[in-house]
Amino acid sequence: MIHKIEEYVQSIFNNDSTGHDWFHVQRVRRLALHIGKEEQANLLMVEIIALLHDVLDDKMTHDKEKSRVEIERLLAELPLTRLHIDEILRTIENIGFKGGNGMDLDSFEGKVVQDADRLDALGAIGTARTFMYSGAKGQSMFDPEIEVRSEMTYDQYRKEKSTAINHFHEKLLLLKDTLHTDEAKKIAMERHRFMEQFVNQFMKEWNEI
C-alpha cells in the first residue's frame, strides 16, 4: 500500500527545484512518524498523509481538480475505508500555511504531519529551501523597497511580489507558535533560534560599511 503511494508521489516530485522535492517528502515522513510515535497517533494514516501532503498544494499542481481525482482513484484501490479516504483528502487539501489563512485541521494525524511539514521549513534546511523557492519563482534575496506584510489574504500571499528575507518574517519565524504537538515544539526551538541568527547576520552584512 505504501509502495504504491510512494511511486505516485515520486513521479510528481522527483524533478522539483523549489524545495518541495522527494527528499522533502521523505524528511516530512520521517519527522511525522517520529512525532506520531511520541504522540500515539495512527502511524499508517500519518505515513499516508505525509507522503501525499503536497500533492494538492496549488503551488505544486496546475490542475488541482485533476490531481484530486487521481489521488482519490489511487486511494480507492487500497484497503482503506471511505471514512479514511475522505479524511486524507480533506487533510491534504487544508494542510498548507496559506498566508496564515489555512483552515484548522480536524484530524490529529493531519496535525502531526502539519507539524512535521512546518519543522522542515525551519532551521538550516528550511533556510536553504526558502532561497531555492525564491530563486525558482524569480524573487530576489532581499529588496529594502519591498515591505514585510503583517496581514495578507491568501491571494496576496501567493501572488504579490516578495523576497526570501521577507518570507522569514511573513511565515517562517511565525511557525513555532502554530505547532500542535509537544514533540514538534521541542524540535522547533533550536531550528527557530538558528533562523533568527541567520536573518540577523544577513541584515548585518547587508548594512555593513
N, C-alpha and C positions, 0 to 999 in steps of 0.2 A: 504493500500500500504506500509506504513512504517513498520507495524507489520510483514509483510511477509519478508521484508529485515532484520528486527531485528532478527527474528527466524533463518534465514540463517547464519547471522554473529555470533550470539551466539553459534551456533552449531560448528563453526570453532574455536572460541577463548576462550570458557569457561574454558578450562583446560590449557591455556597458562601459562608458567612460565618464560617468557623472558621480561615481562613488556609491552607486546602487547595484554593484555587480554581484556575481555569485559568491564571492568571498564575503561580502557584506551579509548576504543571506545566511551563510554558514556561521558567521560570528553571532548574528542575532539568534540563530537556532541554539548555539551552544550556551549563550547567556540566558536565554529563555528557559532552557531545560535545567540549568543550574538554579535559577531563581524559582522555577516551578517546583523543583525538588525540595528546596528550602521552605517553600510556602504551601506545600502539599496540594498542588494543582493537578489536574488531569493531564499527564505528560503527553499522551497521544494527541490530544486536542492542542496543547501548547506547540508541539512539533509541527503539526499540520498548519496551524495559523502562522507560525514563524516562517515556514517555507513560502507561504503564499502572501505574506504581509504587504508586499509592494506591488503585486500584480494588478491591482485595481487603482493604484495611485495615478491620478491624471497627469502627473509629470512623467510617468513611465509608459503610459499607453495612449495611443492616438484614438482608439475606439473602445471606450470603457464598456459599452454595452456588449460588444462582440467578445471582449475578454471575459466578461461576467458569464456569458453563455458557455464559453469554452470551459471555464472553471467549474461551473455547475454540472456540465456534462462529465467532466473528469471525476468529480466527487461522487456523482450518481453511479459510477462504475465501481466504486469502492464500498466495502461493507460498513457504511455509515447510515445512521437514521436520518430521516428528513429533518428532524429537530436539530441534529448536529450540523447538517449541511447548511441550514438557514443561519445557525449561529456563526459558522465560519464565514459565510458570505457577508453577513451584517457586520461582523467584526473587521474584516479586511477592508471593507468599504469606508469604515469610520476610524481607522487606527491612526491616521496621519495627524500631524500638528495643525495644518490648515490655517496658519497665521494666528494660532491661538483660538480659532473658532471651531475646533473639532467637537464632535458630539461625545458625551460621556459614554463609555462602553459599559454594557450590562453583563458582559462575560468576564469572569475572573481570569480565565485563561487568556482572554484578549488583553486584559490589563497587564498580565505578566509579560506577554510579547511586546506590548507597547513600551513597557519599562525597558526591555532588552534593546528594542529599536532605538529608544532615546539615549540609552547608555552608549550605543555605537556612534551617536552624534556628538559625544563628549570626549574629552581627553585628546591625546596625540592623534589617534586615528580620526576622531571627529573633526579635528582641526585640518588634517590633510584632506578629508572628504569635502570640507567646505570649499577649499581652494580648487579642488578638482571640479566640483559642481559649478562654481562661479566661472571657471575657465571654459567649461563645456557650454555654458549659457552666454558667453561673451560679456560677462560682468568683470569690472576691474577689482583689484585687491582692495583699493580704498580710494575714495574721492571726497575731499572735505566739503565739496559743494552739494553732495547728496546727503540729506539729513536722515538720521535714525528715526524710524517711525515707532511711536509708542502705542498707537492703536491703528488697526487697519482691517479692512474687510478681507475675505478670502481672495477675491479677485485682485485687490491691491497687492496682497502678499505674493500672489503668483505672477502678476503681470507688470507691476511698476518697477522702474529701474532701481537697483540697489547695488551693494558691494559685498565682498566677502566679509570685511570687518563689520559692516552694519549687521550682517546676519548673526554675528555673535551676540549683539545687543538685542536684536529683534526676536531671536529664538533660543540660541544655544545656552546663553547664560541664564535663561529662564527655566530650562528644562528640569533642573534638580528639584524644583518646587512643584513639579507636576507629576512626580513619580508616585506610584501606588504602594509598592511593597517595601518592607523594611530592608530586605537584602539589596534591592536596587538602590535605595537611598544610601546605604553604606558604601557600595561600589562607586556611586556618583561623586562622593566627597573629594577624592583625590583627583578625579578627572576634571571636576569643576575648577578646582584650585589651579590645575595646570593651564586651563584655558584663560583664567583671569590673568595669570602671569604672562601668558603668551600675548594677549591683547595689550597689556601694559607695556611689555617690551617692544612690541610692534610700534605703538604710538610714540614711545621714547625715541626709537630710531628714526621714525618718520619726521619728528620735530627737531631732531638734533642739528645743531650748527646753523 
